[in-house]
Amino acid sequence: GIRTDQLAIPLTERLAYAPHGRLFFVDLERLTIKTQADIDALQAAVSTLLTPMSHRVHAIVNRDHLSIPPDLEAAYNAMTADLYERFYADITRYTTSAFLRLKCGETLSLGAQPTDVPG
């Protein structure tokens, strides 16, 4: 547990906005979602950063080694759909995990679908 805590990156450091292109980067690499509170914290961090903006952003999300238990997938997807509706013009998702690509299948290839990533 100590090693995991030491390697943890705070949510605020996982989010970056580049105004010249309206690019919003979300780095979920090696993030472990364990509870609904984790989902709520991610949603709050993104909302805090993007709410003041008067325009939609182009989200680029790194999902490498993102871990979400099956019982939280629906809640996570609902959160990402909400963020998409409020803030995103489109989404580009990245993962090198063959399993995640297979599991997410079609949604990973559709940049405008809000069903699998906040970012």
Number of C-alpha atoms within 10 A of each C-alpha: 5 7 7 10 8 8 9 12 15 9 17 12 9 19 18 16 16 11 9 6 9 15 18 23 20 23 21 25 17 16 19 15 18 13 13 13 10 15 21 13 12 23 18 14 14 21 14 11 14 19 12 8 10 8 12 18 23 21 26 22 22 21 23 17 16 16 16 15 12 9 11 15 15 13 15 25 17 18 21 22 18 16 20 23 12 15 20 24 16 17 25 18 20 18 17 11 13 10 11 16 15 10 11 13 12 11 16 22 13 14 16 16 17 23 19 20 27 28 28
